Amino acid sequence: MVDIHLHILPGVDDGPETLEESLNLARELVRQGVSRAVATPHRGRLVRYSSLQEVKEKFRELKGALEEEGIPLEIYPGFEVFLNMETLGEMEALGRELSLAGGRYFLVEFPFHFIYPNWEYLLLKIKEMGFRPIVAHPERYAYILSNPSILERMVSLGALAQVNAESLAGTYGGEVRFFSRECFRRGLCHIMASDAHGVSGRPPLVHRALEELEEVLDGETLEEVLIKRPAAVIGEDGDG
């Protein structure tokens, strides 16, 4: 599996506090079948670092430690950007410094309980910049659960939708679990990722999510969701 949404860098957001915690999370991801992952600390909310340089240093530190420990997890840089006018300006100015694996995809999240009046404009501006938005965990947004046509519109504008493993595993309740399954069954959601934050708090639930997906997707589509599409996002196995 290729995981494009993961909070694994130590001490930068609400993910692991220490390097050892990051390494333990990496070991658990490998145990559950993840071989490549994008480290996506928050950008725009839940931020503890002061500069992009510090994030880069944390990334290099973890990458080196993974190699030293012989943990077979290949990591790539990225961010989970809290999308608004301010961060849109950052994305325009910094471009691939904020994208997933330095490619042409941005992982973006919206508020959980309300949607901006200009949300369509924000997604369209990303496309105008030559990038493609991936909407993080749409199944967790209250307004999408009550009005799925909003997600349909996001996808029609060119966005991809990424569902969390924990949502499929039932962490957020039956309604979110059912919506996540239906979203994949209908082809409205395109990628499953862990959005893991640690081993004990918000752990990767890839195995449990896989059991759910196996009930609603055939083998070929399952491979697209877990491997081929996310691999294309990080610039492998095609260009997306």
C-alpha positions in Angstrom: 0.0 0.0 0.0 1.0 3.6 -0.7 -0.2 5.9 2.1 -0.5 9.6 1.0 -1.9 11.0 4.3 0.2 10.4 7.4 1.2 12.4 10.4 4.6 10.9 11.2 7.1 13.7 11.6 8.1 14.1 15.3 7.1 17.3 17.2 5.6 19.4 14.3 1.8 18.9 14.8 -0.6 16.6 16.6 1.3 13.5 15.5 4.2 11.8 17.3 6.1 13.8 19.9 9.5 12.0 19.6 11.6 10.4 16.9 11.1 7.0 18.7 7.4 7.4 18.5 7.7 8.1 14.8 9.8 5.0 14.3 7.3 2.9 16.2 4.5 4.2 13.9 6.6 3.4 10.9 7.1 -0.2 12.1 3.4 -0.6 12.6 2.6 0.8 9.1 5.1 -1.7 7.6 3.5 -4.5 9.6 0.2 -3.6 8.0 1.5 -3.6 4.5 2.5 0.0 3.8 5.8 0.3 1.9 5.7 4.0 0.8 4.1 7.0 2.5 3.9 10.7 2.3 4.6 12.6 5.6 1.8 15.2 5.6 2.0 17.5 8.7 -0.7 20.1 9.0 -0.3 23.4 7.3 -2.6 26.2 8.4 -3.9 24.6 11.6 -2.6 22.5 14.5 0.9 23.8 13.6 3.8 23.8 16.1 6.8 24.6 13.8 7.8 28.0 12.7 9.3 27.4 9.2 9.4 25.1 6.2 13.1 24.6 6.9 12.3 23.0 10.3 9.8 20.6 8.7 12.5 19.7 6.1 15.0 19.1 8.9 12.5 16.8 10.7 11.8 15.0 7.5 15.5 14.4 6.8 16.0 13.3 10.4 13.3 10.7 10.2 14.3 9.5 6.8 17.8 8.9 8.0 16.6 7.1 11.2 14.4 4.8 9.1 17.4 3.8 7.1 19.6 3.3 10.1 17.0 1.2 11.8 16.4 -0.9 8.7 12.7 -0.1 8.6 11.5 -0.6 5.0 9.3 2.4 4.7 10.1 4.9 2.0 8.8 8.4 2.9 8.2 11.4 0.8 7.6 15.1 1.8 4.2 16.8 1.7 1.6 18.7 3.7 -2.1 18.5 4.6 -3.1 22.1 3.8 -6.1 23.7 5.6 -7.5 25.4 2.5 -8.5 29.0 2.8 -7.5 32.3 1.0 -4.3 32.6 3.1 -3.1 29.1 2.5 -4.1 29.3 -1.2 -1.7 32.2 -1.5 1.0 30.1 0.1 0.3 27.3 -2.3 0.6 29.7 -5.2 3.9 31.2 -3.9 5.5 27.9 -2.8 4.1 25.5 -5.3 5.7 22.1 -5.1 7.2 22.8 -1.7 3.7 22.1 -0.3 2.6 19.5 -2.7 2.7 15.7 -2.2 6.1 14.3 -3.0 6.9 17.5 -4.9 4.4 16.5 -7.6 1.3 18.1 -9.0 -1.2 17.1 -6.2 -2.1 19.1 -3.1 -3.7 17.4 -0.1 -6.3 19.8 1.2 -8.8 19.8 4.1 -11.8 21.9 4.8 -13.5 22.9 8.1 -15.4 20.0 9.7 -18.7 21.7 10.4 -19.2 24.4 7.8 -18.2 25.0 4.2 -16.9 28.3 2.9 -19.1 30.1 0.4 -16.1 30.3 -2.0 -15.0 26.7 -1.7 -15.5 26.1 -5.5 -13.3 29.1 -6.2 -10.5 27.7 -4.0 -10.5 24.3 -5.8 -10.6 25.9 -9.2 -7.7 28.2 -8.4 -5.6 25.1 -7.5 -6.4 23.8 -11.0 -5.5 27.1 -12.5 -2.1 26.8 -10.8 -1.5 23.5 -12.7 -2.1 21.3 -9.7 -4.9 18.9 -8.7 -6.5 18.9 -5.3 -7.1 15.8 -3.2 -9.8 16.5 -0.6 -8.8 14.8 2.7 -11.4 12.8 4.6 -14.6 14.2 3.0 -16.6 11.5 5.0 -15.8 13.4 8.2 -17.4 16.7 7.1 -20.9 17.2 8.5 -22.1 19.1 5.5 -21.1 16.4 3.1 -22.7 13.6 5.2 -26.0 15.6 5.1 -25.6 16.7 1.5 -23.4 14.3 -0.6 -24.0 16.5 -3.7 -21.3 18.8 -2.4 -18.7 16.0 -2.8 -20.1 15.2 -6.2 -19.5 18.8 -7.2 -16.0 18.7 -5.8 -15.2 15.6 -7.9 -16.8 17.2 -11.0 -14.4 20.1 -10.6 -11.5 17.7 -10.8 -10.8 16.9 -7.2 -9.9 13.5 -5.9 -11.4 12.3 -2.6 -9.3 10.5 0.0 -11.0 8.5 2.8 -9.4 7.6 6.1 -8.9 4.0 7.1 -10.3 4.8 10.6 -13.5 6.0 9.0 -14.0 2.6 7.3 -13.0 0.9 10.5 -15.9 2.6 12.4 -13.9 4.9 14.6 -16.3 7.8 13.8 -19.5 5.7 14.0 -21.8 3.8 11.8 -22.9 6.7 9.6 -19.4 7.7 8.6 -18.5 4.0 8.0 -21.5 3.5 5.8 -20.9 6.7 3.9 -17.2 5.7 3.3 -18.2 2.3 1.9 -20.8 3.8 -0.3 -18.5 6.5 -1.5 -16.0 3.9 -2.8 -18.8 1.7 -4.2 -20.2 4.6 -6.2 -16.7 5.7 -7.4 -16.9 9.1 -5.7 -13.9 8.4 -3.5 -10.6 7.4 -5.0 -7.9 6.8 -2.5 -7.8 5.2 1.0 -5.1 6.5 3.4 -4.3 5.9 7.1 -4.2 9.5 8.4 -2.4 7.9 11.3 -1.0 10.0 14.1 0.7 7.4 16.3 0.6 3.8 17.5 -1.6 4.4 20.6 -3.5 7.6 19.6 -5.1 7.4 16.1 -3.2 4.3 15.0 -3.1 3.0 11.5 -6.2 0.8 10.9 -5.3 -0.3 7.4 -6.1 -4.0 8.0 -9.6 -3.3 9.3 -10.3 -0.8 6.5 -9.2 -3.4 4.0 -11.7 -5.8 5.3 -14.4 -3.2 4.7 -13.3 -2.4 1.2 -13.0 -6.0 0.2 -16.8 -6.2 0.7 -17.6 -3.4 -1.7 -14.8 -3.4 -4.3 -13.5 -6.0 -6.8 -9.8 -6.8 -6.8 -8.9 -4.6 -9.6 -10.6 -1.5 -8.1 -9.1 -2.3 -4.7 -5.6 -2.2 -6.3 -6.4 1.2 -7.8 -7.5 2.6 -4.4 -4.6 1.3 -2.4 -1.7 1.2 -4.7 -2.0 2.5 -8.3 -3.7 5.9 -7.7 -1.6 6.8 -4.7 1.5 5.6 -6.5 0.7 7.9 -9.4 0.2 10.8 -6.9 3.8 10.4 -5.7 5.0 10.2 -9.3 5.4 6.4 -9.6 3.5 3.9 -11.8 2.4 6.7 -14.1 1.7 10.4 -13.7 -1.9 10.3 -12.4 
